[in-house]
Amino acid sequence: MARLTFLGAVEGVTGSMYLLETQRSNVLLDCGLFQGRKEEEAENLTPLDFDVSSIDAVVLSHAHLDHSGRLPLLVKEGYQGQIFMTQPTKELISILLKDAASLQERDVEWENKRRRRSGKEPIEPLYGLDKVDDTLMLCEGVDYYRTLQIAPDVHVTFHDAGHILGSSIVCLAISEEGQEKRLVFSGDLGNSQAALLRDPDIISEADVLLMESTYGDRNHKSMEDTLQEFEGVIEEASRNGGNILIPSFAVGRTQEIIFRLGELYQKGKLPHQAIYLDSPMAISVTQVYESHQEVYSDEDLEIIDSTTPRKPSAPKNLQSLLPPLRFTSTTDESMKLNKIKSGAIIIAGSGMCNGGRIRHHLKHNLWRSQSHVVFVGFQAMGTPGRRIIDGATSVKMAGEDIVVKAQIHTLGGFSAHACQSQLLDWLDHFKESQPQLFLVHGESEAKRALKSAAESRGWTARIPEKRETISF
């Protein structure tokens, strides 16, 4: 009998990690960072809840750090086996993990300066770039829909989750005593209204189903309404002379926003002629996206193709859709943007405003009433982004308390996550196989709301506790 232990993304959205134990194998599913409040992030410092030497294989659903960010820590603790994921995910985690390690090393350097002045012992980062390099050596990219044996009694198949490039619904087949059991992990399911990527694949059979619930308590606005609201913000900012700041996640959300701005530009509805992607990581990720257009939806590929100059050598990419877009890679280029008082759209990370260049742009714009800040993604509890959308009158940015006078907008329709109705529709394809259903990856209210909604449709849903183990 197989056993599954819930080790993360149980009490909140982040820290995805599950341990599958069979008669002959131990497989770790995801190995993500805890993110958000300080007490949540402190969990990254606690020892792993299992013997690393016992793990036969690791399977990664997608590249976001709340699913992948502790992989170098696993390697630091001695893991030397393979880490399986889709090929685009392999390319993306190279960018994300290196960035995470660099940020940790920089933050620890600053903290140790402070600790030395106060006579305290220095601390070390979770891991450094050397462990990221060691981790990447263990990664194996797998095509969607290819079934691969990863342990003596476990096979994996990756299906398209439509969340970010390379994101997958993980299907694990476990063979024990002549029987096969199926464990399906939704990963993060995509919003079917989102641009570029295809809708999540439909899966219909499972014995155990782990389903995310990030937006389990709400439905998104229609994309039509979202785009109208976005267009209205742009028009208002153009009239009153303010800048538009878009805190955006480097993977997925940034590419969605560029595509939507490109659509507006092609329709003559984008008065701003100064658009900046101010994130070295997002720039690199965008280049990875453009190298994997085979996973784009046919409809959006046609839109990109229709705006590309009719030259055989002309690139078919997001910049061809949005000619005013400029990439600002260097620190000097980024700092020059702070001198722009009006007419600019600045897309920068981090998406929750808890790091990155967006904090400096907020410092220079948040106190100005003609400025606009457009939130296009989930804001975790405890983050500056969440405090701003919850109505904080001031926030600390780059060491200063900055009053909030800018106009704040939340466009939930741009979310890369499925909303409640989309989650339920996807779930109902499993009804005939009647799997054990466990809701993960959500704050308490979202999970409870989704549980109630699922049960009203005939499901028996459970919200597991951290470190709980089930058998199947």
Secondary structure, DSSP 8 states (H G I E B T S, - for coil): --EEEEEESSSSSS--EEEEE-SS-EEEE------SSHHHHGGGGS--SS-GGG--EEE-S-SSHHHHTTHHHHHHTT--S-EEEEHHHHHHHHHHHHHHHHHHHHHHHHHHHHHHHTT------S--HHHHHHHHTTEEEE-TT--EEEETTEEEEEEE-SSSTT-EEEEEEEEETTEEEEEEE--S---TT-SSB---------SEEEEE-TBTT-----HHHHHHHHHHHHHHHHHHT--EEEE--TTTHHHHHHHHHHHHHHTT-----EEEE--HHHHHHHHHHHTTGGGB-HHHHHHHHHTS-S-TT---SHHHH-TTEEE--SHHHHHHHTT--SSEEEEES-TTSSSSTHHHHHHHHTT-TT-EEEE-S---TTSHHHHHHTT-SEEEETTEEEE--SEEEE-GGG-SS-BHHHHHHHHGGGTTT--EEEEESS-HHHHHHHHHHHHTTT--EE---TT-EEE-
